[in-house]
Amino acid sequence: MQIPTGNGVTADSPNSAAYPADPLLNTAGNNWYAGNYHNGQGSYHVAEAYVEQNIPFMKWERLGEANLNVAVRQTRYSTSGSVTAWKVGGTWKTPIDGLSFGL
């Protein structure tokens, strides 16, 4: 038998055959019922800004090509504040066909 979970007994979700009243529960309505699920609503907002730059710094026939990649992202969450994330990486394409390295 599967017991349905609910958000408590309210005008929006009254007792029914699928969610019958339990005689052991407090009729004043301050019970947990089938869980602590209650009707609710809310919202949150997220704002982001980022910049990324690929900077080539070497292009020699004998050594290959290399570049540096840097990025930063600033994120602001209305519920938990701001976070800054960043990365630094690079690639080296060697003069050997098909062989490259990255970090």
C-alpha positions as CSV (number, residue, x, y, z in Angstrom):
1,M,0.0,0.0,0.0
2,Q,1.4,3.4,-1.0
3,I,0.7,6.2,1.4
4,P,0.4,9.5,-0.3
5,T,2.4,12.4,1.1
6,G,0.8,15.8,1.5
7,N,1.4,19.3,2.6
8,G,-0.9,19.1,5.6
9,V,-4.7,19.5,5.7
10,T,-5.7,23.0,4.4
11,A,-8.5,24.4,2.3
12,D,-6.2,23.7,-0.7
13,S,-5.6,20.1,0.3
14,P,-8.3,18.7,2.5
15,N,-8.6,15.2,3.8
16,S,-9.8,12.7,1.1
17,A,-10.0,9.0,0.5
18,A,-6.3,9.2,-0.7
19,Y,-5.3,11.3,2.3
20,P,-7.7,10.3,5.2
21,A,-7.9,12.0,8.5
22,D,-5.9,10.3,11.3
23,P,-7.8,10.3,14.6
24,L,-4.5,10.4,16.5
25,L,-3.5,13.7,15.0
26,N,-4.2,17.1,16.6
27,T,-7.2,18.6,14.9
28,A,-5.9,22.1,15.6
29,G,-3.6,21.7,12.5
30,N,-0.1,21.8,14.0
31,N,0.8,18.3,13.0
32,W,3.5,17.1,10.6
33,Y,0.9,14.9,8.8
34,A,2.7,12.8,6.3
35,G,5.8,15.0,6.3
36,N,6.8,18.6,6.7
37,Y,5.5,19.5,3.3
38,H,3.4,22.6,3.3
39,N,2.1,24.8,0.5
40,G,4.5,27.6,-0.1
41,Q,5.8,30.0,-2.7
42,G,8.8,32.1,-3.2
43,S,11.4,33.3,-5.6
44,Y,15.0,34.0,-5.9
45,H,17.2,35.9,-8.4
46,V,20.6,35.2,-9.9
47,A,22.7,37.7,-11.7
48,E,26.0,36.8,-13.4
49,A,28.8,38.6,-15.2
50,Y,31.8,37.0,-16.8
51,V,34.8,37.7,-18.9
52,E,37.2,35.3,-20.7
53,Q,40.3,36.1,-22.6
54,N,42.5,33.9,-24.8
55,I,46.0,35.4,-25.0
56,P,48.4,33.9,-27.6
57,F,52.0,34.4,-26.5
58,M,54.1,32.2,-28.6
59,K,54.0,31.2,-32.3
60,W,57.3,29.8,-33.5
61,E,57.8,27.3,-36.2
62,R,60.4,25.3,-34.1
63,L,58.5,25.4,-30.8
64,G,54.8,25.5,-31.9
65,E,52.0,27.7,-30.6
66,A,51.1,28.5,-27.0
67,N,48.3,30.5,-25.5
68,L,47.1,31.5,-22.0
69,N,43.4,31.4,-21.2
70,V,42.0,33.4,-18.2
71,A,38.5,33.9,-17.0
72,V,36.5,35.3,-14.1
73,R,32.8,35.0,-13.3
74,Q,30.9,37.0,-10.6
75,T,27.6,35.5,-9.5
76,R,25.1,37.1,-7.1
77,Y,22.4,35.0,-5.5
78,S,19.6,36.8,-3.8
79,T,19.4,34.0,-1.1
80,S,23.1,33.4,-0.3
81,G,25.2,36.3,-1.5
82,S,28.0,36.6,-4.1
83,V,30.5,34.1,-5.4
84,T,33.6,34.7,-7.6
85,A,34.9,31.9,-9.7
86,W,38.1,32.1,-11.8
87,K,40.3,29.9,-14.0
88,V,43.7,30.0,-15.6
89,G,44.7,27.6,-18.3
90,G,46.8,27.2,-21.3
91,T,47.5,25.2,-24.4
92,W,50.6,24.3,-26.3
93,K,50.3,23.0,-29.8
94,T,53.7,21.4,-30.5
95,P,55.4,21.3,-33.9
96,I,54.6,17.5,-34.0
97,D,51.4,17.1,-35.9
98,G,48.6,16.1,-33.6
99,L,50.5,16.5,-30.3
100,S,49.3,19.2,-28.0
101,F,49.1,19.8,-24.2
102,G,46.6,21.7,-22.1
103,L,46.2,22.7,-18.5
